[in-house]
Amino acid sequence: MAVTTFAVPQSDRYFEDYPEGAVYEFGPIEVEEEEVLSFARRFDPQAMHIDPEAAAAGPFGGLIASGWHTLSLMMRLMVDHYVSKVAGLASPGVDEVRWLRPVRPGDRLTLRATVLEARPSRSKADRGVIFALMESINQDGEVVASFKGMNLIRKRPA
């Protein structure tokens, strides 16, 4: 699958700049142990995420990031590189969230965004809806998490 480059910067990106079939990759972002622990202590305090000793004896053989932390790292890459800075309106939601492999401190994650569908809004002529498969890929080329997202994006002004 060929990686695409956006023709315009985020500061000038509109609905028309997200063609169906385009594949974009961004990153990497490093998974830091202190962030894994801090995030999990606050939001997902399970032993596999907050206690290195207990995690070592558990099913994953060591500390792993919360899946929610992994999605947050993906979101960071999306905001920094994918989402339009001038035309992004919101996301009505995501579907099919999957945590496929454990993410560990020291992993380096890349975001792959594949535009599955880009269609004009049926109710508002000034915008469109982008449906994309978002995948987080570790340094070994393994997909560790994925979801299908929707973004409402304004069309380029005439």
C-alpha atoms as an extended CHARMM CRD file, in Angstrom:
* protein
*
       158  EXT
         1         1  MET       CA              0.0000000000        0.0000000000        0.0000000000  PROA      1               0.0000000000
         2         2  ALA       CA              1.5420000000        3.2410000000       -1.1770000000  PROA      2               0.0000000000
         3         3  VAL       CA              1.8080000000        6.0900000000        1.2900000000  PROA      3               0.0000000000
         4         4  THR       CA              0.3420000000        9.3650000000        0.0790000000  PROA      4               0.0000000000
         5         5  THR       CA              1.5510000000       12.8580000000        0.8740000000  PROA      5               0.0000000000
         6         6  PHE       CA             -0.9690000000       15.6430000000        1.4120000000  PROA      6               0.0000000000
         7         7  ALA       CA             -0.7980000000       18.2130000000       -1.3920000000  PROA      7               0.0000000000
         8         8  VAL       CA             -1.4440000000       21.0600000000        1.0600000000  PROA      8               0.0000000000
         9         9  PRO       CA             -0.4370000000       21.7910000000        4.6570000000  PROA      9               0.0000000000
        10        10  GLN       CA             -2.8400000000       21.3110000000        7.5780000000  PROA      10              0.0000000000
        11        11  SER       CA             -3.3990000000       25.0570000000        7.6480000000  PROA      11              0.0000000000
        12        12  ASP       CA             -5.0090000000       24.8880000000        4.1790000000  PROA      12              0.0000000000
        13        13  ARG       CA             -6.5670000000       21.4040000000        4.1860000000  PROA      13              0.0000000000
        14        14  TYR       CA            -10.2460000000       20.9420000000        3.3110000000  PROA      14              0.0000000000
        15        15  PHE       CA            -12.6080000000       18.0670000000        2.5390000000  PROA      15              0.0000000000
        16        16  GLU       CA            -11.3660000000       17.8650000000       -1.0630000000  PROA      16              0.0000000000
        17        17  ASP       CA             -7.8280000000       17.1290000000        0.1750000000  PROA      17              0.0000000000
        18        18  TYR       CA             -8.8040000000       13.7180000000        1.6240000000  PROA      18              0.0000000000
        19        19  PRO       CA             -9.3170000000       11.4990000000       -1.4500000000  PROA      19              0.0000000000
        20        20  GLU       CA            -10.7180000000        7.9980000000       -1.0650000000  PROA      20              0.0000000000
        21        21  GLY       CA             -8.0000000000        5.3750000000       -1.0180000000  PROA      21              0.0000000000
        22        22  ALA       CA             -5.2700000000        7.7260000000        0.1800000000  PROA      22              0.0000000000
        23        23  VAL       CA             -2.9410000000        6.3020000000        2.8360000000  PROA      23              0.0000000000
        24        24  TYR       CA             -0.9750000000        8.5590000000        5.1630000000  PROA      24              0.0000000000
        25        25  GLU       CA              1.6210000000        7.6970000000        7.8040000000  PROA      25              0.0000000000
        26        26  PHE       CA              2.7600000000        9.8850000000       10.6810000000  PROA      26              0.0000000000
        27        27  GLY       CA              5.1140000000        9.4780000000       13.5870000000  PROA      27              0.0000000000
        28        28  PRO       CA              6.7720000000        7.9000000000       15.2960000000  PROA      28              0.0000000000
        29        29  ILE       CA              5.8310000000        8.7140000000       18.8520000000  PROA      29              0.0000000000
        30        30  GLU       CA              7.6320000000        6.9710000000       21.6990000000  PROA      30              0.0000000000
        31        31  VAL       CA              5.7960000000        5.2090000000       24.5140000000  PROA      31              0.0000000000
        32        32  GLU       CA              7.4010000000        6.4170000000       27.7330000000  PROA      32              0.0000000000
        33        33  GLU       CA              7.2120000000        4.3170000000       30.9070000000  PROA      33              0.0000000000
        34        34  GLU       CA              6.3900000000        7.2390000000       33.1960000000  PROA      34              0.0000000000
        35        35  GLU       CA              3.5200000000        8.2420000000       30.9120000000  PROA      35              0.0000000000
        36        36  VAL       CA              2.2380000000        4.6490000000       30.8490000000  PROA      36              0.0000000000
        37        37  LEU       CA              2.2290000000        4.5950000000       34.6630000000  PROA      37              0.0000000000
        38        38  SER       CA              0.8200000000        8.0970000000       35.0840000000  PROA      38              0.0000000000
        39        39  PHE       CA             -2.0020000000        7.6160000000       32.5730000000  PROA      39              0.0000000000
        40        40  ALA       CA             -2.9660000000        4.2620000000       34.0380000000  PROA      40              0.0000000000
        41        41  ARG       CA             -2.8580000000        5.4410000000       37.6570000000  PROA      41              0.0000000000
        42        42  ARG       CA             -5.3430000000        8.1320000000       36.7440000000  PROA      42              0.0000000000
        43        43  PHE       CA             -7.6030000000        6.3960000000       34.2250000000  PROA      43              0.0000000000
        44        44  ASP       CA             -7.0360000000        2.6150000000       34.0670000000  PROA      44              0.0000000000
        45        45  PRO       CA             -5.4420000000        1.4300000000       37.3350000000  PROA      45              0.0000000000
        46        46  GLN       CA             -5.1270000000       -2.2580000000       36.5470000000  PROA      46              0.0000000000
        47        47  ALA       CA             -1.9990000000       -4.0880000000       37.7440000000  PROA      47              0.0000000000
        48        48  MET       CA             -0.7570000000       -4.7690000000       34.1860000000  PROA      48              0.0000000000
        49        49  HSD       CA             -0.5910000000       -0.9780000000       33.6670000000  PROA      49              0.0000000000
        50        50  ILE       CA              0.5730000000        0.3440000000       37.0620000000  PROA      50              0.0000000000
        51        51  ASP       CA              2.6040000000       -2.3550000000       38.8310000000  PROA      51              0.0000000000
        52        52  PRO       CA              5.7330000000       -3.5830000000       37.0060000000  PROA      52              0.0000000000
        53        53  GLU       CA              6.1980000000       -6.5590000000       39.3840000000  PROA      53              0.0000000000
        54        54  ALA       CA              2.6180000000       -7.7720000000       39.1120000000  PROA      54              0.0000000000
        55        55  ALA       CA              2.6930000000       -7.1420000000       35.3550000000  PROA      55              0.0000000000
        56        56  ALA       CA              5.8430000000       -9.2820000000       35.0080000000  PROA      56              0.0000000000
        57        57  ALA       CA              3.9790000000      -12.2000000000       36.5900000000  PROA      57              0.0000000000
        58        58  GLY       CA              0.8380000000      -11.5850000000       34.5010000000  PROA      58              0.0000000000
        59        59  PRO       CA             -0.2730000000      -12.7970000000       31.0880000000  PROA      59              0.0000000000
        60        60  PHE       CA              1.7200000000      -10.1610000000       29.1640000000  PROA      60              0.0000000000
        61        61  GLY       CA              5.0310000000      -10.7980000000       30.9460000000  PROA      61              0.0000000000
        62        62  GLY       CA              5.5740000000       -7.1390000000       31.7250000000  PROA      62              0.0000000000
        63        63  LEU       CA              4.1360000000       -3.6660000000       31.9500000000  PROA      63              0.0000000000
        64        64  ILE       CA              1.8210000000       -2.6670000000       29.0910000000  PROA      64              0.0000000000
        65        65  ALA       CA              0.0970000000        0.5920000000       28.2270000000  PROA      65              0.0000000000
        66        66  SER       CA             -3.6170000000        0.9320000000       28.6960000000  PROA      66              0.0000000000
        67        67  GLY       CA             -5.4480000000        0.6150000000       25.4000000000  PROA      67              0.0000000000
        68        68  TRP       CA             -6.9560000000        4.0150000000       26.1240000000  PROA      68              0.0000000000
        69        69  HSD       CA             -3.4420000000        5.4550000000       26.4160000000  PROA      69              0.0000000000
        70        70  THR       CA             -2.5690000000        3.9160000000       23.0360000000  PROA      70              0.0000000000
        71        71  LEU       CA             -5.6360000000        5.5720000000       21.4880000000  PROA      71              0.0000000000
        72        72  SER       CA             -4.5930000000        8.8670000000       23.0870000000  PROA      72              0.0000000000
        73        73  LEU       CA             -1.1650000000        8.5910000000       21.4350000000  PROA      73              0.0000000000
        74        74  MET       CA             -2.9120000000        7.9200000000       18.1260000000  PROA      74              0.0000000000
        75        75  MET       CA             -5.0700000000       10.9920000000       18.6900000000  PROA      75              0.0000000000
        76        76  ARG       CA             -1.9600000000       13.0880000000       19.2900000000  PROA      76              0.0000000000
        77        77  LEU       CA             -0.5310000000       12.0360000000       15.9320000000  PROA      77              0.0000000000
        78        78  MET       CA             -3.8930000000       12.6880000000       14.2450000000  PROA      78              0.0000000000
        79        79  VAL       CA             -4.1310000000       16.2290000000       15.6220000000  PROA      79              0.0000000000
        80        80  ASP       CA             -0.4910000000       17.0070000000       14.8590000000  PROA      80              0.0000000000
        81        81  HSD       CA             -0.5390000000       15.7210000000       11.2730000000  PROA      81              0.0000000000
        82        82  TYR       CA             -3.9030000000       14.5710000000        9.8600000000  PROA      82              0.0000000000
        83        83  VAL       CA             -6.8040000000       16.7240000000       11.0520000000  PROA      83              0.0000000000
        84        84  SER       CA             -7.3160000000       20.0130000000        9.2390000000  PROA      84              0.0000000000
        85        85  LYS       CA             -6.4290000000       23.0770000000       11.2820000000  PROA      85              0.0000000000
        86        86  VAL       CA             -8.8820000000       25.2830000000        9.3250000000  PROA      86              0.0000000000
        87        87  ALA       CA            -11.7690000000       23.0710000000        8.2430000000  PROA      87              0.0000000000
        88        88  GLY       CA            -12.1160000000       20.3490000000       10.8830000000  PROA      88              0.0000000000
        89        89  LEU       CA            -15.5260000000       20.5680000000       12.5290000000  PROA      89              0.0000000000
        90        90  ALA       CA            -15.7570000000       17.5440000000       14.8100000000  PROA      90              0.0000000000
        91        91  SER       CA            -16.0150000000       13.7980000000       14.8690000000  PROA      91              0.0000000000
        92        92  PRO       CA            -19.3890000000       12.1680000000       15.4070000000  PROA      92              0.0000000000
        93        93  GLY       CA            -17.6040000000        9.0990000000       16.7490000000  PROA      93              0.0000000000
        94        94  VAL       CA            -15.4740000000        6.0590000000       16.1380000000  PROA      94              0.0000000000
        95        95  ASP       CA            -16.3360000000        2.4350000000       15.4840000000  PROA      95              0.0000000000
        96        96  GLU       CA            -14.6230000000       -0.9070000000       15.7690000000  PROA      96              0.0000000000
        97        97  VAL       CA            -11.9510000000       -0.0270000000       18.3450000000  PROA      97              0.0000000000
        98        98  ARG       CA             -9.4850000000       -2.9170000000       18.5520000000  PROA      98              0.0000000000
        99        99  TRP       CA             -6.4620000000       -3.5140000000       20.7580000000  PROA      99              0.0000000000
       100       100  LEU       CA             -4.5460000000       -6.1470000000       18.8290000000  PROA      100             0.0000000000
       101       101  ARG       CA             -1.1550000000       -6.3990000000       20.5660000000  PROA      101             0.0000000000
       102       102  PRO       CA              0.2960000000       -5.1210000000       23.8170000000  PROA      102             0.0000000000
       103       103  VAL       CA              2.0600000000       -1.7700000000       23.7320000000  PROA      103             0.0000000000
       104       104  ARG       CA              5.0920000000       -1.5140000000       25.9910000000  PROA      104             0.0000000000
       105       105  PRO       CA              7.3100000000        1.2660000000       27.2820000000  PROA      105             0.0000000000
       106       106  GLY       CA              9.9900000000        1.9480000000       24.6780000000  PROA      106             0.0000000000
       107       107  ASP       CA              7.7630000000        1.0800000000       21.7190000000  PROA      107             0.0000000000
       108       108  ARG       CA              7.7230000000        3.5730000000       18.8600000000  PROA      108             0.0000000000
       109       109  LEU       CA              4.3100000000        3.9410000000       17.2650000000  PROA      109             0.0000000000
       110       110  THR       CA              3.3790000000        5.2120000000       13.8190000000  PROA      110             0.0000000000
       111       111  LEU       CA             -0.1320000000        6.1710000000       12.7770000000  PROA      111             0.0000000000
       112       112  ARG       CA             -1.4350000000        4.9360000000        9.4320000000  PROA      112             0.0000000000
       113       113  ALA       CA             -4.6260000000        6.6510000000        8.2100000000  PROA      113             0.0000000000
       114       114  THR       CA             -6.4460000000        5.1250000000        5.2380000000  PROA      114             0.0000000000
       115       115  VAL       CA             -9.3210000000        7.1490000000        3.7830000000  PROA      115             0.0000000000
       116       116  LEU       CA            -12.0840000000        4.6040000000        3.2220000000  PROA      116             0.0000000000
       117       117  GLU       CA            -14.8070000000        6.9840000000        2.0570000000  PROA      117             0.0000000000
       118       118  ALA       CA            -15.1520000000       10.7120000000        1.4670000000  PROA      118             0.0000000000
       119       119  ARG       CA            -18.6770000000       11.8720000000        0.7970000000  PROA      119             0.0000000000
       120       120  PRO       CA            -20.4240000000       15.2310000000        0.7580000000  PROA      120             0.0000000000
       121       121  SER       CA            -22.8510000000       15.8230000000        3.5970000000  PROA      121             0.0000000000
       122       122  ARG       CA            -26.4470000000       15.0730000000        2.6640000000  PROA      122             0.0000000000
       123       123  SER       CA            -27.8170000000       17.8390000000        4.8720000000  PROA      123             0.0000000000
       124       124  LYS       CA            -25.1610000000       20.6030000000        4.7610000000  PROA      124             0.0000000000
       125       125  ALA       CA            -23.6350000000       21.5980000000        1.4370000000  PROA      125             0.0000000000
       126       126  ASP       CA            -20.5970000000       23.2890000000        3.0000000000  PROA      126             0.0000000000
       127       127  ARG       CA            -19.0360000000       20.1000000000        4.3830000000  PROA      127             0.0000000000
       128       128  GLY       CA            -18.2720000000       16.4490000000        3.8980000000  PROA      128             0.0000000000
       129       129  VAL       CA            -17.6900000000       13.3360000000        5.9560000000  PROA      129             0.0000000000
       130       130  ILE       CA            -14.4210000000       11.4260000000        5.8940000000  PROA      130             0.0000000000
       131       131  PHE       CA            -14.4180000000        7.7990000000        7.0430000000  PROA      131             0.0000000000
       132       132  ALA       CA            -10.9280000000        6.4660000000        7.7620000000  PROA      132             0.0000000000
       133       133  LEU       CA             -9.2560000000        3.3990000000        9.1840000000  PROA      133             0.0000000000
       134       134  MET       CA             -6.7180000000        4.5020000000       11.7970000000  PROA      134             0.0000000000
       135       135  GLU       CA             -4.0250000000        1.9850000000       12.7020000000  PROA      135             0.0000000000
       136       136  SER       CA             -1.1980000000        2.2440000000       15.2050000000  PROA      136             0.0000000000
       137       137  ILE       CA              1.8700000000        0.3050000000       14.1070000000  PROA      137             0.0000000000
       138       138  ASN       CA              4.8330000000       -0.5270000000       16.3380000000  PROA      138             0.0000000000
       139       139  GLN       CA              8.5230000000       -0.4790000000       15.4260000000  PROA      139             0.0000000000
       140       140  ASP       CA              8.2750000000       -4.1250000000       14.2960000000  PROA      140             0.0000000000
       141       141  GLY       CA              5.5790000000       -3.3140000000       11.7230000000  PROA      141             0.0000000000
       142       142  GLU       CA              2.7920000000       -4.9000000000       13.7950000000  PROA      142             0.0000000000
       143       143  VAL       CA             -0.6190000000       -3.2500000000       14.0340000000  PROA      143             0.0000000000
       144       144  VAL       CA             -1.2230000000       -2.8110000000       17.7620000000  PROA      144             0.0000000000
       145       145  ALA       CA             -4.5160000000       -0.8920000000       17.7400000000  PROA      145             0.0000000000
       146       146  SER       CA             -7.0900000000        0.3170000000       15.2420000000  PROA      146             0.0000000000
       147       147  PHE       CA            -10.4120000000        2.0570000000       14.8770000000  PROA      147             0.0000000000
       148       148  LYS       CA            -12.6340000000        3.4560000000       12.1550000000  PROA      148             0.0000000000
       149       149  GLY       CA            -13.1770000000        7.1690000000       12.5730000000  PROA      149             0.0000000000
       150       150  MET       CA            -15.4310000000        9.7940000000       11.0740000000  PROA      150             0.0000000000
       151       151  ASN       CA            -14.5380000000       13.4390000000       10.6200000000  PROA      151             0.0000000000
       152       152  LEU       CA            -16.7360000000       16.3220000000        9.5170000000  PROA      152             0.0000000000
       153       153  ILE       CA            -14.6660000000       18.6980000000        7.3940000000  PROA      153             0.0000000000
       154       154  ARG       CA            -15.6450000000       21.9040000000        5.6150000000  PROA      154             0.0000000000
       155       155  LYS       CA            -15.3830000000       22.0530000000        1.8430000000  PROA      155             0.0000000000
       156       156  ARG       CA            -12.9340000000       24.5310000000        0.3410000000  PROA      156             0.0000000000
       157       157  PRO       CA            -14.5890000000       27.9480000000        0.0130000000  PROA      157             0.0000000000
       158       158  ALA       CA            -15.4870000000       28.8720000000       -3.5540000000  PROA      158             0.0000000000
